[in-house]
């Protein structure tokens, strides 16, 4: 077996509700299966008969059970800023860093809604304190838990018929309760739950490493939230682990880095203009400024859960489309388009409009 193979754990757990018991009945050691699922044992070191038995349990072929590439995969969210600049790593940990009022709980509630539509079961380990915005997350959660044991049981139940994702408050990281939950999940053979960490207190913004090691960091920005450019996730300061599709030699990485450079320069120019009182952008910076403005507007997006408030229909933008649209803006192919037409749209029109509003697509 090659070293670049990994198990399709989501498929395995979906097809085999009680994997530990089923593995034992098939003559496999539950600990071995658990370690293969969590990556503690590389697939390349597994016995062929073990992999064949797992494929038979799942009712699929080896080609379906094994993922080539070895790197972690992403979960597509349909949210442009996230999928292009800081994707969700499947089975990884995402940390949201924001002050109260920047919309982190709105983003979490929207993610829950979108993940439910794509086959995930969102579970919310809610914080003890009551804050504005919790109800939006609670309403979209499949289960809301108050204790670690309840959270464990909710995840185990969800994993019997699908794939769980968990959102928890930073207080459970600091108390060690999340670590204990992870250990119990590993013992139960569940080691690939995607975890979203929020901080309802806002104290995370003052810490260099607020959650410990992360696979994805979303840093919310007061500049964007102040302008009501939502989601207010800073595409420059937010990061994610390099994955197969975002390695330095990939097109995704190249476009992402060009876009970050453009937005960084645009922000510098915008702040300089505001501070200096200058009315005009220097001639040599006009193209950069206008493209940066267009890209910043394009990255705003209507959310489904906000429809009653905004009156705008929520939109899903495929990650491949969002990447292509960002590339078109960065390369100047949308320079003739009125920037205001990019504000709270889905995808770009198929043909850049010349002075009039076209079809936005989704």
ABEGO torsion letter per residue (X at the ends): XBAABBBBAAAAAAABABAAAAAAAAGBBAAAAAAAAAGABBAAABBAAAAAAAAAAAGBBAAAABBBGGBBBBBBAGBAAAAAABBBBBGBBBBBBBBBGAGAAAAAAAAAAAAAAAGBBBBBBBBABBBBGAAAAAAABABBBABAAAAAAAAAAAAAABBBBBBBBAAAAAAGAAAAAAAAAAAAGBAABBBBBBBAAGAAAABABAAEBBABBBBBBAAAAAAGBOBABBAAABBBBBBAAABAABAAAAAAAAAAAAAAAAAAAAAAAAAAGBABBBAAAAAAAAAAAAAAAAABBBBAAAAAAAGBBBBBBBAAAAAAAAAAAAAGAAAABBAAAABGBBBBBABBBBGBBBBAEX
